């Protein structure tokens, strides 16, 4: 299993728009083969960092997911929403593996 950690810098004036974007992606990821663990947004502060965690059975499964995203109308609509609202300043993607006992 791999987990993709997405770190977003959010326009602090557009947290509501980003939250809408996040809710769109939770359903999309789950439908296209990932397991979404949720988005985590600033709380009780004026922070501008958001996080998301998404797991896949393997890196190959993640690659298949990316292909599906490229051809999925809902995915493209969500991407366009973020571009139109400019709620995301930038983002980074990291891949993690679990350490279990």
Secondary structure, 3 states (H helix, E strand, C coil): CEEEEEEEEECHHHHHHHHHHHHHHHHHHHHCCCEEEEEECCCCCCCCEEEEEEEECCHHHHHHHHHHHHCCHHHHHHHHHHHHHCCEEEEEEEEECCCCC
